[in-house]
Structure formats: C-alpha cells, structure tokens
C-alpha cells in the first residue's frame, strides 16, 4: 500500500472514530412537555420557590418563567435553578417581584 493510501485510510478511520464519540456524547432530545414537567418538578422541590406563583412554558427547549415572587433574589434563584436542568437551551426569566411592583405602583400614584 502506498503512502497516500495509508494516509487516506488513517484519516478516514480517525474521522469515523470522532463521529462515534460525538454521537455517544450527545444527549437524547427531550420533548418540550417532558422538559416542562422537569422544570415544574424542580421548582416544586425547592422549599422557597415552591411557595411562589411561578408559571412555566417551554418551546424548542427554551423555558419561559412568568409570575410573581416576593423578592428579587427568588426571581434570580428560579432562573439559576432552571438553567441547570439538562436539555434547557435558554431561560427567559420574566418573573416580577412584589417589591418592584409596589415601587412602580407608588411611582405612578406620585406621578413620576
């Protein structure tokens, strides 16, 4: 076998080996419904967040969080918790916090 043929076979073998490793490392796709259930379960398992009014919706592995929590730290904690769930590609955190809403309402009443 000449040098070119050996190089070609070596390159082909390495290419196939890397494809096999990539396929093995890839996580199976999770449906949006299953991902939504996992997110809701994670929020329900948290002793603080489970008491908050957080709604979850998922589309194409992108999770949207809406609702109202008591403090801004809870909003941040919910986002961090959800982004760690395998399969979540993106978290859109649109949760409001009661302190912020009260502040905005007071500004409107004061005319600012």
C-alpha positions in Angstrom: 0.0 0.0 0.0 1.5 3.3 -0.9 1.9 6.3 1.4 -1.1 8.2 0.1 -3.5 5.2 0.6 -2.2 4.7 4.1 -2.8 8.4 4.9 -6.2 8.3 3.4 -7.2 5.2 5.5 -5.8 6.7 8.6 -7.7 10.0 8.1 -10.9 8.1 7.4 -10.5 5.9 10.5 -9.9 8.9 12.7 -12.9 10.7 11.2 -15.2 7.8 11.9 -13.9 7.4 15.4 -14.6 11.1 16.2 -18.1 10.8 14.8 -18.7 7.8 17.1 -17.5 9.7 20.1 -19.6 12.7 19.3 -22.8 10.6 18.8 -22.1 8.9 22.2 -21.7 12.2 24.0 -24.9 13.7 22.5 -27.8 13.7 24.9 -31.1 12.4 23.6 -33.6 15.2 22.8 -36.2 15.7 25.5 -39.7 16.8 24.4 -40.9 20.3 25.5 -43.6 18.6 27.5 -41.1 16.5 29.4 -38.8 19.4 29.9 -41.7 21.5 31.2 -42.5 18.7 33.7 -38.9 18.6 34.9 -38.8 22.4 35.4 -42.0 22.4 37.3 -40.8 19.5 39.4 -37.5 21.3 40.2 -39.4 24.4 41.2 -41.8 22.4 43.3 -38.9 20.6 45.1 -37.3 23.9 46.2 -38.6 24.8 49.7 -38.7 28.6 48.9 -39.7 28.6 45.3 -42.4 26.1 45.7 -44.4 28.7 47.6 -44.2 31.3 44.8 -46.5 31.8 41.9 -44.2 30.8 39.0 -45.6 29.7 35.7 -43.5 27.6 33.2 -43.8 27.3 29.4 -41.4 25.6 27.1 -40.9 25.8 23.3 -38.0 24.3 21.5 -36.1 23.7 24.8 -36.4 27.4 25.6 -38.1 27.8 29.0 -40.1 30.9 29.9 -40.7 31.8 33.5 -43.5 34.2 34.5 -45.4 35.1 37.6 -44.7 37.0 40.8 -42.3 36.2 43.7 -41.8 38.1 47.0 -38.2 39.2 46.4 -35.8 39.7 43.6 -33.4 37.0 45.0 -36.2 34.4 44.4 -36.5 35.5 40.8 -32.8 35.1 40.3 -32.7 31.7 42.1 -35.5 30.4 39.9 -33.6 31.3 36.7 -30.4 29.7 38.0 -32.2 26.5 39.1 -33.9 26.1 35.7 -30.8 26.8 33.6 -29.0 23.9 35.3 -31.6 21.3 34.1 -30.2 19.2 31.3 -31.9 19.9 28.0 -32.7 23.5 28.7 -31.2 25.7 26.0 -32.3 29.1 27.2 -34.2 30.6 30.1 -36.4 33.7 29.6 -37.0 35.0 33.1 -40.0 37.3 33.1 -40.8 36.9 36.8 -41.8 40.0 38.6 -41.2 40.6 42.3 -43.6 42.2 44.7 -41.2 44.8 45.9 -40.6 46.1 42.4 -44.3 46.1 41.6 -45.1 48.1 44.7 -42.4 50.6 43.9 -43.7 51.0 40.4 -47.2 51.5 41.6 -46.1 54.1 44.1 -44.3 56.0 41.4 -47.4 56.0 39.2 -49.5 57.3 42.1 -46.9 60.0 42.8 -46.9 61.0 39.1 -43.3 60.1 38.4 
